[in-house]
Amino acid sequence: MTAETEFHRSLSARALRAFKLGAQSLPTRKDGLVVASFGRAGSTLVYDALAEGMARHRFGGQSDTALRIVKDGVFDLGAQPLRPGVVYKTHDYPDILAGRSKLRAFFLFGSAVDAALSVHAQKEARSEAWVREHFEHLRRPYRYDELLKEDVLGFRDQCVAWMGFEEIPVLCLRYEGLWENVETISEFCGLDVRLPERRARTPKQVDPELLATVQEVYGPIDDDLAKLPDCFTAAPEYGARMQGSTTSPDTEGTR
C-alpha cells in the first residue's frame, strides 16, 4: 500500500470530499470539460484520457491524488458547480449548460444497436437495480420491458440535443474515429491527450432473433449516425439531421 493510498483511507468520506473540492478550486486557465454519451461509445476511455491530460497540466503528473481531483461524475449537470480544470462524465442533456463560461464538452456516439443490446444484457449480468439507475442517469422513466419496442432510453434525443447544442463548444466524436482525431481532441481542450492503444472490441454472441428485433428499432438511428462525420463541432444542422421521425415524446432530459 502506498503512502498516498494510506492517506486517502485515513480520511473520512466527508473530509475527502472537502479536500477534493478545495483542490478543484485552485486557480487554472483550463476550461472545465464535460464528457457525455448515451453509452457504449468510448466515453469512459475519453474521460480517463482527458483526466490524465488535465492532471499532467495542473499538477505535473497523473498520480492517484491528482486524478481524484480532476475527475468527477455528475449525473445532474445542474446539481453542482462545474469548475474550470475538472473533467466531468455524464449522461445528462446539455440545456442546463446554456450561458455557462469556462466550459466545453465532448459528445461521444457509437452504435445505438450495440448500446441497446448492452443495456438488455445488463439486467442479467448486473442487476435490475443497475438498469433502473441507468434509465435515471439518461433522464428516462423506467420502461425496460419496452426496450426492444422503441427507443425508450432516448438515444436519438441525446444525439439531437448534444449535436445541435451551441451554447458552449461541443466536439462530437464517433467511437470508431477517436484514434484518427486525437490531435483535434487535444487542440479542442488545450491538453496533451493520449489515448490508449487501440484494441478491437470482442464481438458478442447475440441471438439472431434478438438482434433482428433490436436492429428494427435502433437500426434507423445507426443509419442516420452513419451519415455524419466522425468528428465535428456541434451545430443546429447536425441536430436537425438526427431528428428523424422516431424522437420520443417522453423525454425527461429537456428541462
Secondary structure, DSSP 4 states (H G I P E B T S, - for coil): --HHHHHHHHS-HHHHHHHHHHHHTS--SSPEEEEEESSSSSHHHHHHHHHHHHHHHHHSS--HHHHHHHEEE-SSTTSS---TT-EEEE-S-SGGGTT--SEEEEEEE--HHHHHHHHHHHHHHT-HHHHHHHHHHTT----GGGTTTS-TT-HHHHHHHHHT--SS-EEEEEGGGTGGGHHHHHHHHTS---PPPP-PPPPPP--HHHHHHHHHHHHHHHHHHHTS-SEEE--HHHHHHT-TTT--TT-SS--
